[in-house]
Amino acid sequence: MTPSRPSVYARLSVPGASVTQHQRWASVDALRAIAALMVLASHAPSLGPGHQAFLARELPRLGVGVWIFFAASGYLIAGPFLRALVEGRALPPAGRYAVRRAVRILPAYWLALALILILASGSAVAHWWQIPVHALLVHGFVPGELKNLYVVAWSLSVEAIFYVLVPLGAWTVWRMVKGRPIAADRMITGVLVLWAAAVAFSLALGAAFPIHAGRPLPGGVQVLGLVGDLANFCPGMLIFLVLALREDTDSRWRRRYTAVASRPFMAIAAAGVLFIVATDLPFHTSAVAAAMQGPLFGVASGLVLAVFLHGDWTRPVAKVLAPIGLASYGVYLWHFVILSALVHHGITVGGASGNTSVIVRLAFLVAVTVPAALASWLLLERPLLRRTAGWERRRTTVEAVKPRRREASEARPHADVAPAAVPSSGS
């Protein structure tokens, strides 16, 4: 019998995150593709006139795909640290974690940032320090820079803050409990308290510093506002902790989660309603409304993530979208570079105004962006990820071998055996 050929997804793939034991989840990659394409679609109307057309007015709502990325990051990035706290084990090595995060995000971003400066927004550079500030993703801390030069990179700045705070927060908790295991139920309560505190802080900040047209918020307020953005990662963290509960545990959290995940279409419909309600809030003129958006987006994104993590219903979707999901980061980065360059040089797509023209612009942007994102994945992102994934696999092998060495040493206490070589860390 002739063995079946690997799928396109399998040929393009690399080992997954440590939270999934380095296995790729096609359903999660499909969700990434959907989120990235939603953001792309939200910007497509900018490629031409006719902003009064129905689709031109409604497609910008799909920018909520960014919050789906936030929820997924809460699950995938914080998961290994949450697992260590629940099981009472040592936390993941901070050095390798930091390098892997930097390698995953920065090289492709630096290339995209350089091209967008050359092709579109270079004239917006007024001071030399803007370049390193944006390159290091700390522009969220500088007043007026969060959405300057490369607009969609605002979310990367928020992600970078989360990447830093995850190991710091986990280490603080680990020290407080002196390395002892923490019950998953207690961790769930802790994350809920953290989420509520972040939302309350954002609401208080919005009430104290209302937004006025033409008057930017004080710089310190903008920086403090980033604290509220960290609540966007809590849904993914909660989902991980609920799944960390043993299946035979009679937990109200697991029962509620199962009730949601087992009804995917109802959950997605509820998420859609929450997204619509949140995008209708007057967030441009009211900081309180802007603060209220976060929890609504968070709950909706958590619902979507939960149903994509479970069930066979995602298989038809994953077969089509999972390969694009591998390059979803590139879709997010490169669609805006392409769009900005075209708009900057006065190139429009789709001719006259109207819904048909908007569809043409969307199809054009997808057709140009997806090949560019796949090229970025194959030539830049995947080679780097393969190397850093190798570090994790070697560390797991070493940890598995060490107990066997101790057992052999105890069984033969007088044996004169040279120690085996430890695999290189790759650093």
N, C-alpha and C positions, 0 to 999 in steps of 0.2 A: 504494500500500500504506500503510495507516494505521500510524504509528509506535507501538510498544508503550509503554504507560504505565510510568513508573518505579515500582519496587517501594516498599513501605512503608519498607523499610530505606534505600533511596536517598533518599527524601523526608525522612526524619528525620536523615540522616547529615550529617556535616561532614568536612572534610579530616582525614586521619589524622596519625599521628606522623611526625616527620621521618625516623625510622629506616626507615619504609616508603615514603619519598618522598612522603609525604602522601596515600598511597592507603589506603582503608579495607580491612581484611581481614575479610570476613564470618565466616570461621572463628574468628578471634581474638576478635571480638565475641561470637560464640556461646559460646566458652570463658569469656569474662567473665560472660555470663549464667548459665552453669552454676555457676560459682564463687559468684556472688552468691546464687543460689537455694539452693545447698548451705548457705551460712551461714544464710540465712533459715530453711530447714527445720530446722537444728540448734536453733533457738530456739523453734520453733512449739509444742513440748509445754508450754512455760511458760504458755500461755494457759488452762490448766485443770488439774484434778486428774488422777490416774491415772498417776503417774510410774513405776509398776511394769509398765505395759503394755509389750509388746515394742517397739513403735515409739517409745514415749517413752524407752526405754533406748537404742535404737540410733540414732535420728536425731541426737543430739548429736555423733556421730562426724563428721557432715558439716561440722562447723566447720572441717575441714581445707581447705575451699575458700579460706580466707585465704591458705594457702601457695601455691595456684595463682596468686593475685593477685601474690604476691611474685615468683614465677618470671617472670610476664609483665612485671612492672616491671623486672626485671633485663635482659630482652630489649629492651623498648621505651625505657626511660629511659637505661640505660647504653650502648645500641647506638650512637648518634651519636658519643659520646666514644671508644668502642672503635674505631669505623671511622676516626676521625681519627688515632688512634695507629697503626693498622695501615697507613694510607695515607700517613702522614707529613704530614698537612695541619694547618692551624690548628684548634684546638678550637672547638666551638660557643660563641658569645658567652654569657658567664656571666650577664650582666644579663638578656637576653631569656629565657634558660633559666629563671632564678629567677622572673621575673614570670609566665611561662607556667605553671610548676608551681604557683605560689601561686594564680593565677587558676583553675586547674583544680580545686584541692582546697579552698581556704579558703571561698569564698562559700557554697557549698552546705553545707559543714560548719558554718559559723557559724550559718546559719539553723536547721539541725537541732539544734545544741547549744542555741540559745536556746529552741527549742520543748521539748526534753527537760527543760531546767531548769524551764520554766514548768509543764509537764504532769506531770512525774514526779519528777525527782531534785533539785529545788531545795532541799529540806530537807537534802540532804547537803552543801550549801555551808556550811562552818564559818568560812572566812576569805575576805576579799575577793580575795586574790591567786590563789585557785584559778581564778577566771574567766579572767584573762589567761593564766595558765599553760596551761590547757586550750585556750583559743582559739588560742594560738600553737603548739600541738602539741608543747610541751616538757614535758608532764606525765610522760613517761617518766623524766625526770631527777629528779623529786621523789618521795621515798619515800612509798609508799602511794597515789600519785595515778594510777599507770599505768592501772588499771581502775576508777577512781572516776568518778562523775558520769555518764559516757557510755561504757559498757563496751567496745563494739566499736571505739571510737576508739583503743584501744591500738595497733592495727595501723597507724593513720594516723601515730601518733608514730614508729613504727619506719620507715615509709615516708619521713617527713620527714627523719629522720637520713640515710637512704640518699640522698635528693635532694641533701643538702648535701655528703655525702662523695664522690659521683660526680665532680663537677667538680674538687673539691680533689685527689682521688686521681689523676684524669687529668692535671691540671696538674703534679703532682709527677712523674709518670712522663714526661710530655712534656719537662720541664726536664732530667730525668736523661739522656734520650737526645738532648737538644738538637734536638728536632723531627724527628729521623730516623725513617723507617718502622720498625715493629717487626713481625717475621714473626708471622702469626696463630698458628702453632704455639707460638712462645715466649709469646705472650699467653695461650694456653690453659693452658700450664704454670703461668704466673703466677697465673691465677685459681684453678686447682686448689690451689696452695700456699696462697693466701689462704683458700680454703674450709677446707682442712685445719687451718690455724692457728686460724681462728675456732672450729672444732669442738673442737680440743684445748684452747683457752682456756676454752670453756664447760664441758668435762668437768673440767678442773682446778678451776675455780671451784665446780662442783657438789660435787666431792669435799671441798674445803676448807670449804665452808659448806653442810652438809646441811640440808634442809628439815625442820622439825618442826611438827607440828600446833599451831596457835595461836600460833606464834612467827614473825613475819615476818622476812625476811632483812634484814640491815643495809642502810641506804640506799645506801652506796657499792657494795655487792655487786649491788644491783638495777640500778644504773646501768651497772656493768661488764658485767652480763648482757646488756645491749642489744648489746654488741659481737658476741656469738655470734649474735644475730638477723640480723646482716648477711649471714651465710652463706646465708640463705634466698634471697637474690637471685642467688647464684652460678650456679645451674642455667641461668637465662635468659641470663646473660652468656656462659656456655660455648656455649650453642646459637647465639647470634649469631656468636661467633668461629668456630665450626665452619662455619657457612654463609658466613663471609667467606673461607674457603679456596676457591681456584679449583677448579672442577669437574674439571679435568684434573690436579689435584694428587694424587699417590699418598700420601695421608695416612691413617694408621691411625684418626685421630679422625673423619675424614669417612666412612670405611668403616663404623666402628661406629655412627655416627649414622644413616647410611643403612639399616643393618640394623635399627635400632630403628624409624625413621620409616616404613619400608616394611611393618611388621607392626603396624598400629595396635591391633588388638583384643588381641593378645598383650601389647603394651606397656601398654594400659589395665588389663588383668587383673593384670599385675605391679604396676602402681601401686596398684590396689585392695588387693592383699595387703599392700603396704608401709604403706599408710594404716591398715589394720586392726591390723597388728602394732604400729605406732607409738602408736596411740590406746589400746592395751591396756597400754602401759608404765605403771608406777606413778609418773607424773610429778607427782602431787599431794603425794607424800611423799618423793620422791627427786629431788634436783637433778641427779644423774647421769643418771637416767632421762629427766628433762626435757631435758637436754642432748643425749641420744641421739635424742630425737624429731626434732630439727632436721634432721640429715642424712637420716633416713628420709623425712621429709616433703619435703625438698628433692629427693631422687632421684625420688620419686613424682611430684612436681609437674613436674619436668623432663621426665619421660616423657610426661605428659599434654600439656604444651605442645608438645613435639616433634611428636607425631602430629597435633595440631590445626593446625600450621603447614603440613602437607603432605597431599596426596592429595585426591581427589574424594569420598572417603567422607563428608566433613563437610558436603557440600552440602545434603542433606535436613535435617540438624540446623540448619544455618545459616539456612535459609529461615524456620524457626520462631523460632529464638532470637536471631538477630543483632539484630533491632530492640530486644529487651529488653536485649541486651548493650550497646547504646549508652547505656542508662540504668542500667547495672549499679552504678555508684557510688551512684546514688540508691536502688537496691534495698538496697544494703549499709547506707546511712545511715538510710533512712526506715523500714525494717521494724522496727528496734529502737526508734525513737521511738514508733511505733504500739503495739508490744508493751508497752513500758515504761509508756505512758500507761494502757493497759487494765489491766495488772496493778496499777499504783499505785492505781487507783480501784476495784479489786476486781471488775472485769468479766471474766467467764470466757466461753469459747467452747467449744461442743461438748458441753455437758451432762455426762453421767456419764463415768466413766473407761472406758478400753478403747481398742483400736486404731482403731475407727471414729471415736471422738471425736478422736483425734490427727490422723487424716486430715482431718476437718472443720476443725480448727484450722489445719492447714497450708494447706488450700484457701482458708480465709478470709483468712489473712495474705497469701497470694499475691494474692488478688483485691483487697485493699485497698492493698497496697504497690506493685504494678506501675503502676497509674494515678498514684499519688503520685510515683513515680520518673520516669515519663514527663513529668509536669507540671514537675518540677524540671529535667529535661533540656531541655524546650522553652522554658521561661520564663527559666531562669537559666543553666544550664551551656552549652547550645549557642550562645546569643548571644555569650557571653564567649569560647568556643573559636573561633568564627568570626573574631573580631577578632584573637586572638593567632595563629591559623593564617595570617592575612593577613600578619602580620609576617614569618613564615618564607618565605612565597611571594615577598614583595617582596625579601627578602635574597637569595634564590636568583636572582631576576631581575637584581639589581644585580651579583652575582658573575659571571653569564653575560655581562652587557653590558660590564663593564670590559675583558676581553681584546679584545673587538671594537673598543672605543674606542682601545686602545693600537695595534692593528693599523692602524686608519685614520689615526692620528696619524703612525705611521712611514711609511705609504704617501704621505702628503701633509705633509711636515715643515714647509712654509712656509704652509700654509693657515691663514687667520685665521678659525677657527670657534669660536663660543662654546660652552662646555661644556654638555651637557644637564643638566637638573635631575635630582637624585637623589631617588628616591621617599622619602617620609617613613618613618621607622622605626616610627611608630605609638606611640612612647613619650611 
